[in-house]
Amino acid sequence: MNCPGPSWATVQPSERLADTPAVRRGERWWLTAPGGTIPADDPALTHELDLLAADMDAANRAVAQLMRGEPDQGLG
């Protein structure tokens, strides 16, 4: 049985991709809005969401590193 998609009210900040309606639960992307939730099934869209999520994660790690005063490791 498939799990239902996340509702707008139950989305955790760590699940949401920045300030977008894109939410990742497990291995699946969802698009959420107050009016409802739909799965993001388009492979091109989910690929771009994966790339954006990876870039956001790298940026967050770089900012955390700077905040700790660690030297820049360069782009990797």
DSSP file (Angstrom, degrees, kcal/mol; ACC not computed):
  #  RESIDUE AA STRUCTURE BP1 BP2  ACC     N-H-->O    O-->H-N    N-H-->O    O-->H-N    TCO  KAPPA ALPHA  PHI   PSI    X-CA   Y-CA   Z-CA
    1    1 A M              0   0    0      0, 0.0     2,-0.2     0, 0.0     0, 0.0   0.000 360.0 360.0 360.0 130.7    0.0    0.0    0.0
    2    2 A N        -     0   0    0      1,-0.1     3,-0.1     3,-0.0     0, 0.0  -0.479 360.0-119.2 -74.7 143.4    1.4    3.4   -1.0
    3    3 A C        -     0   0    0     -2,-0.2    -1,-0.1     1,-0.1     2,-0.0  -0.589  33.8-108.6 -77.6 143.5    1.8    6.0    1.7
    4    4 A P        -     0   0    0      0, 0.0     3,-0.1     0, 0.0    -1,-0.1  -0.345  40.0 -98.1 -68.4 156.3   -0.2    9.2    1.2
    5    5 A G        -     0   0    0      1,-0.1     2,-0.1    32,-0.1    32,-0.1  -0.230  47.7 -85.3 -68.7 163.0    1.7   12.3    0.2
    6    6 A P        -     0   0    0      0, 0.0     2,-0.2     0, 0.0    -1,-0.1  -0.432  41.7-131.0 -68.9 141.7    2.6   14.9    2.8
    7    7 A S    >>  -     0   0    0     -2,-0.1     3,-1.0     1,-0.1     4,-0.6  -0.595  24.1-109.4 -88.6 159.5   -0.1   17.5    3.5
    8    8 A W  G >4 S+     0   0    0     25,-0.4     3,-0.7     1,-0.3    -1,-0.1   0.871 118.5  50.0 -52.7 -41.1    0.8   21.2    3.5
    9    9 A A  G 34 S+     0   0    0      1,-0.2    -1,-0.3    25,-0.1     0, 0.0   0.701 108.8  50.8 -76.0 -20.5    0.4   21.3    7.3
   10   10 A T  G <4 S+     0   0    0     -3,-1.0     2,-0.3     2,-0.1    -1,-0.2   0.411  77.5 118.7-100.9   3.3    2.6   18.3    8.1
   11   11 A V    <<  -     0   0    0     -3,-0.7    -3,-0.0    -4,-0.6    12,-0.0  -0.545  56.2-142.1 -74.5 127.8    5.7   19.3    6.1
   12   12 A Q    >>  -     0   0    0     -2,-0.3     3,-1.8     1,-0.1     4,-1.1  -0.623  20.0-119.1 -84.5 147.3    8.8   19.7    8.2
   13   13 A P  T 34 S+     0   0    0      0, 0.0     3,-0.4     0, 0.0     5,-0.2   0.850 114.4  58.8 -55.2 -34.3   11.2   22.5    7.3
   14   14 A S  T 34 S+     0   0    0      1,-0.2     4,-0.1     3,-0.1    10,-0.1   0.693 104.7  51.4 -69.9 -16.8   14.0   19.9    6.7
   15   15 A E  T <4 S+     0   0    0     -3,-1.8     9,-2.3     8,-0.1     2,-0.2   0.733  93.2  86.4 -88.8 -24.8   11.8   18.2    4.0
   16   16 A R  B  < S-A   23   0A   0     -4,-1.1     2,-1.1    -3,-0.4     7,-0.2  -0.543  80.5-125.5 -82.4 141.0   11.0   21.3    2.0
   17   17 A L    >   -     0   0    0      5,-2.6     3,-2.1    -2,-0.2     5,-0.3  -0.752  64.7 -67.2 -87.2 100.3   13.4   22.5   -0.7
   18   18 A A  T 3  S-     0   0    0     -2,-1.1    -2,-0.0     1,-0.3    35,-0.0  -0.271 105.8 -28.8  51.7-131.8   14.2   26.0    0.3
   19   19 A D  T 3  S+     0   0    0     -3,-0.0    -1,-0.3     2,-0.0    -2,-0.0  -0.042 111.6 111.7-103.1  30.7   11.1   28.2   -0.1
   20   20 A T  S <  S-     0   0    0     -3,-2.1    -3,-0.1     2,-0.2    12,-0.0  -0.504  79.7-116.2 -97.2 168.6    9.6   26.0   -2.9
   21   21 A P  S    S+     0   0    0      0, 0.0    11,-2.7     0, 0.0     2,-0.4   0.425  81.8 113.7 -80.8   3.1    6.5   23.8   -2.8
   22   22 A A  E     - B   0  31A   0     -5,-0.3    -5,-2.6     9,-0.2     2,-0.4  -0.618  43.9-179.4 -81.3 130.6    8.8   20.8   -3.5
   23   23 A V  E     -AB  16  30A   0      7,-2.8     7,-2.7    -2,-0.4     2,-0.6  -0.990  16.1-150.1-130.9 135.6    9.0   18.4   -0.6
   24   24 A R  E     + B   0  29A   0     -9,-2.3     2,-0.5    -2,-0.4     5,-0.2  -0.935  15.7 176.1-110.5 123.5   11.1   15.2   -0.4
   25   25 A R  E >   - B   0  28A   0      3,-2.5     3,-2.0    -2,-0.6     2,-0.3  -0.979  67.0 -43.5-123.1 116.3    9.8   12.3    1.6
   26   26 A G  T 3  S-     0   0    0     -2,-0.5    -2,-0.0     1,-0.3     0, 0.0  -0.493 123.7 -23.7  64.6-125.0   12.0    9.2    1.4
   27   27 A E  T 3  S+     0   0    0     -2,-0.3     2,-0.4    -3,-0.1    -1,-0.3   0.245 121.1  88.4-101.1  11.2   12.9    8.7   -2.2
   28   28 A R  E <   -B   25   0A   0     -3,-2.0    -3,-2.5    11,-0.0     2,-0.3  -0.909  63.0-142.5-121.9 139.4   10.0   10.7   -3.6
   29   29 A W  E     -B   24   0A   0     11,-0.4    11,-2.4    -2,-0.4     2,-0.3  -0.755  20.1-173.0 -93.4 143.4    9.4   14.3   -4.5
   30   30 A W  E     -BC  23  39A   0     -7,-2.7    -7,-2.8    -2,-0.3     2,-0.5  -0.949  21.0-138.6-131.1 152.1    6.0   15.9   -3.9
   31   31 A L  E     -BC  22  38A   0      7,-3.0     7,-2.3    -2,-0.3     2,-0.3  -0.972  30.1-167.2-110.6 120.4    4.6   19.3   -4.8
   32   32 A T  E     + C   0  37A   0    -11,-2.7     5,-0.2    -2,-0.5   -25,-0.1  -0.807  17.5 159.2-114.7 150.3    2.5   20.7   -1.9
   33   33 A A  E >   - C   0  36A   0      3,-1.6     3,-1.7    -2,-0.3   -25,-0.4  -0.957  55.1 -98.4-155.4 161.9    0.1   23.6   -1.6
   34   34 A P  T 3  S+     0   0    0      0, 0.0   -25,-0.1     0, 0.0     3,-0.1   0.814 123.1  55.0 -56.6 -27.8   -2.7   24.5    0.8
   35   35 A G  T 3  S-     0   0    0      1,-0.2     2,-0.3   -27,-0.0    -3,-0.0   0.584 124.2 -58.6 -83.4  -9.8   -5.1   23.1   -1.7
   36   36 A G  E <   -C   33   0A   0     -3,-1.7    -3,-1.6     2,-0.0     2,-0.4  -0.926  47.7 -94.3 155.3-179.5   -3.5   19.6   -2.0
   37   37 A T  E     -C   32   0A   0     -2,-0.3    -5,-0.2    -5,-0.2   -32,-0.1  -0.984  25.7-174.6-133.1 138.9   -0.4   17.6   -2.8
   38   38 A I  E     -C   31   0A   0     -7,-2.3    -7,-3.0    -2,-0.4     2,-0.2  -0.983  30.1-111.1-131.6 147.2    0.6   15.8   -6.0
   39   39 A P  E     -C   30   0A   0      0, 0.0     2,-1.0     0, 0.0    -9,-0.3  -0.513  25.1-127.9 -73.2 143.4    3.6   13.5   -6.6
   40   40 A A        +     0   0    0    -11,-2.4   -11,-0.4    -2,-0.2   -18,-0.0  -0.810  43.0 159.9 -90.5 101.0    6.3   14.9   -8.8
   41   41 A D        +     0   0    0     -2,-1.0    -1,-0.2   -13,-0.1   -11,-0.0   0.553  31.8 109.4-102.7 -10.9    6.6   12.0  -11.3
   42   42 A D     >  -     0   0    0      1,-0.2     4,-2.7     2,-0.1     5,-0.3  -0.560  60.5-148.0 -71.9 119.6    8.3   13.8  -14.3
   43   43 A P  H  > S+     0   0    0      0, 0.0     4,-2.1     0, 0.0     5,-0.2   0.855  96.7  52.0 -58.1 -37.4   11.8   12.4  -14.5
   44   44 A A  H  > S+     0   0    0      2,-0.2     4,-2.0     1,-0.2     5,-0.1   0.917 112.3  46.1 -66.1 -41.8   13.3   15.7  -15.8
   45   45 A L  H  > S+     0   0    0      2,-0.2     4,-2.5     1,-0.2    -1,-0.2   0.940 113.4  47.4 -65.3 -47.6   11.7   17.6  -13.0
   46   46 A T  H  X S+     0   0    0     -4,-2.7     4,-2.3     1,-0.2    -1,-0.2   0.852 109.9  54.3 -66.5 -32.2   12.8   15.2  -10.3
   47   47 A H  H  X S+     0   0    0     -4,-2.1     4,-2.3    -5,-0.3    -1,-0.2   0.938 110.5  45.9 -63.0 -46.1   16.3   15.2  -11.8
   48   48 A E  H  X S+     0   0    0     -4,-2.0     4,-2.7     1,-0.2    -2,-0.2   0.886 111.5  52.2 -64.4 -38.8   16.5   19.0  -11.5
   49   49 A L  H  X S+     0   0    0     -4,-2.5     4,-2.6     2,-0.2    -1,-0.2   0.904 108.9  50.8 -63.3 -40.5   15.1   18.9   -8.0
   50   50 A D  H  X S+     0   0    0     -4,-2.3     4,-2.2     2,-0.2    -2,-0.2   0.919 111.8  47.5 -61.2 -43.9   17.8   16.4   -7.0
   51   51 A L  H  X S+     0   0    0     -4,-2.3     4,-2.4     2,-0.2    -2,-0.2   0.924 112.9  47.9 -63.8 -44.6   20.5   18.7   -8.5
   52   52 A L  H  X S+     0   0    0     -4,-2.7     4,-2.6     1,-0.2    -2,-0.2   0.905 111.0  51.2 -63.4 -41.4   19.1   21.7   -6.7
   53   53 A A  H  X S+     0   0    0     -4,-2.6     4,-2.3     2,-0.2    -1,-0.2   0.901 110.5  49.1 -62.7 -40.8   18.9   19.8   -3.4
   54   54 A A  H  X S+     0   0    0     -4,-2.2     4,-2.3     2,-0.2    -2,-0.2   0.906 112.1  48.4 -65.0 -41.8   22.5   18.7   -3.8
   55   55 A D  H  X S+     0   0    0     -4,-2.4     4,-2.4     2,-0.2    -2,-0.2   0.905 111.6  49.6 -64.2 -41.7   23.6   22.3   -4.6
   56   56 A M  H  X S+     0   0    0     -4,-2.6     4,-2.5     2,-0.2    -2,-0.2   0.899 110.5  50.8 -63.9 -40.2   21.6   23.6   -1.6
   57   57 A D  H  X S+     0   0    0     -4,-2.3     4,-2.2     2,-0.2    -2,-0.2   0.918 110.7  48.3 -63.6 -43.7   23.2   21.0    0.7
   58   58 A A  H  X S+     0   0    0     -4,-2.3     4,-2.2     2,-0.2    -2,-0.2   0.897 112.1  49.5 -63.5 -40.6   26.7   22.0   -0.5
   59   59 A A  H  X S+     0   0    0     -4,-2.4     4,-2.4     2,-0.2    -2,-0.2   0.910 110.0  50.7 -65.3 -41.9   26.0   25.7    0.0
   60   60 A N  H  X S+     0   0    0     -4,-2.5     4,-2.3     1,-0.2    -2,-0.2   0.896 110.7  49.1 -63.2 -39.9   24.7   25.0    3.5
   61   61 A R  H  X S+     0   0    0     -4,-2.2     4,-2.3     2,-0.2    -1,-0.2   0.905 110.7  50.9 -65.2 -40.5   27.8   23.0    4.4
   62   62 A A  H  X S+     0   0    0     -4,-2.2     4,-2.3     2,-0.2    -2,-0.2   0.908 111.1  47.7 -64.1 -42.2   30.0   25.8    3.0
   63   63 A V  H  X S+     0   0    0     -4,-2.4     4,-2.5     2,-0.2    -1,-0.2   0.921 111.5  50.5 -64.6 -43.3   28.2   28.4    5.1
   64   64 A A  H  X S+     0   0    0     -4,-2.3     4,-1.5     1,-0.2    -2,-0.2   0.898 110.0  51.1 -61.2 -39.8   28.5   26.2    8.2
   65   65 A Q  H  <>S+     0   0    0     -4,-2.3     5,-2.2     1,-0.2     4,-0.4   0.920 111.0  47.5 -63.2 -44.5   32.2   25.8    7.6
   66   66 A L  H ><5S+     0   0    0     -4,-2.3     3,-1.1     1,-0.2    -2,-0.2   0.887 108.7  54.8 -63.5 -39.0   32.6   29.6    7.3
   67   67 A M  H 3<5S+     0   0    0     -4,-2.5    -1,-0.2     1,-0.3    -2,-0.2   0.821 107.2  50.6 -65.7 -30.0   30.7   30.1   10.4
   68   68 A R  T 3<5S-     0   0    0     -4,-1.5    -1,-0.3    -5,-0.2    -2,-0.2   0.538 115.9-118.4 -82.6  -6.5   33.0   27.8   12.3
   69   69 A G  T < 5 +     0   0    0     -3,-1.1    -3,-0.2    -4,-0.4    -2,-0.1   0.698  60.0 153.6  78.0  20.0   36.0   29.7   10.9
   70   70 A E      < -     0   0    0     -5,-2.2    -1,-0.2    -6,-0.2     3,-0.1  -0.514  50.6 -97.6 -79.7 150.2   37.4   26.8    9.0
   71   71 A P        -     0   0    0      0, 0.0     2,-0.2     0, 0.0    -1,-0.1  -0.294  45.3 -94.1 -65.9 152.7   39.5   27.4    5.9
   72   72 A D        -     0   0    0      1,-0.1     3,-0.1    -3,-0.1   -10,-0.0  -0.480  28.0-160.7 -67.2 130.8   37.9   27.3    2.5
   73   73 A Q        -     0   0    0      1,-0.3    -1,-0.1    -2,-0.2   -11,-0.0   0.390  40.3-122.3 -92.6   1.9   38.3   23.8    0.9
   74   74 A G        -     0   0    0      2,-0.0     2,-0.3     0, 0.0    -1,-0.3  -0.096  45.5 -44.5  81.3 173.8   37.6   25.1   -2.5
   75   75 A L              0   0    0      1,-0.1    -3,-0.0    -3,-0.1     0, 0.0  -0.605 360.0 360.0 -78.9 137.3   34.9   24.0   -4.9
   76   76 A G              0   0    0     -2,-0.3    -1,-0.1     0, 0.0    -2,-0.0   0.404 360.0 360.0-128.1 360.0   34.6   20.3   -5.1
